[in-house]
Amino acid sequence: MPAASRTLATAVFITDPKTQETVLLQPGTEITDPAIADQITHPDAWAPEAPRPPRRTKAEAS
């Protein structure tokens, strides 16, 4: 299963897990790496997630 991605709403600084350099990520950047996402702890840094469609019940599926 592919990693879930989230999109930034604001610019954030993170530490690149591979190079240990400080990196500026711009709004609109899609984050798929959990090591990077774990560093972004402020909830307002993330763009709102699209609502999920309702799950279908077994009765609706048949």
C-alpha positions as CSV (number, residue, x, y, z in Angstrom):
1,M,0.0,0.0,0.0
2,P,1.5,3.4,-0.9
3,A,2.2,5.9,1.8
4,A,-0.5,8.4,2.5
5,S,0.3,11.9,1.3
6,R,-0.6,15.2,2.9
7,T,-0.2,18.7,1.5
8,L,1.3,21.7,3.3
9,A,-0.8,24.8,3.9
10,T,2.1,26.9,5.1
11,A,5.9,27.0,4.7
12,V,7.8,24.9,7.2
13,F,11.4,24.2,8.0
14,I,12.4,20.5,8.5
15,T,15.6,18.6,8.9
16,D,16.2,16.3,5.9
17,P,16.4,12.8,7.4
18,K,19.1,11.8,4.9
19,T,21.4,14.8,4.8
20,Q,20.6,16.4,8.2
21,E,20.3,19.8,6.4
22,T,17.6,22.3,7.2
23,V,15.2,22.5,4.3
24,L,12.3,25.0,3.7
25,L,9.2,23.3,2.3
26,Q,6.7,25.6,0.5
27,P,2.9,25.6,0.8
28,G,1.4,23.1,-1.6
29,T,4.2,20.6,-1.2
30,E,2.9,17.0,-1.0
31,I,4.6,15.0,1.8
32,T,4.7,11.2,1.5
33,D,7.7,10.4,3.6
34,P,6.7,9.6,7.2
35,A,10.1,10.7,8.6
36,I,9.3,14.2,7.2
37,A,5.6,14.3,8.2
38,D,6.5,13.4,11.8
39,Q,8.5,16.6,12.1
40,I,5.6,18.8,11.1
41,T,3.6,18.8,14.4
42,H,1.6,22.0,14.1
43,P,-1.9,21.1,12.8
44,D,-2.3,24.4,11.0
45,A,0.7,23.6,8.8
46,W,-1.4,21.0,6.9
47,A,-4.0,21.8,4.3
48,P,-7.5,20.4,5.2
49,E,-7.9,16.9,4.0
50,A,-10.7,16.2,1.4
51,P,-13.7,14.5,3.0
52,R,-13.8,10.8,2.5
53,P,-16.8,9.3,0.7
54,P,-19.1,7.3,3.0
55,R,-18.4,3.6,3.3
56,R,-20.8,1.3,1.6
57,T,-22.6,-1.2,3.7
58,K,-23.0,-4.9,2.6
59,A,-26.6,-4.2,1.7
60,E,-25.6,-1.4,-0.6
61,A,-22.8,-3.4,-2.2
62,S,-25.2,-6.2,-3.4
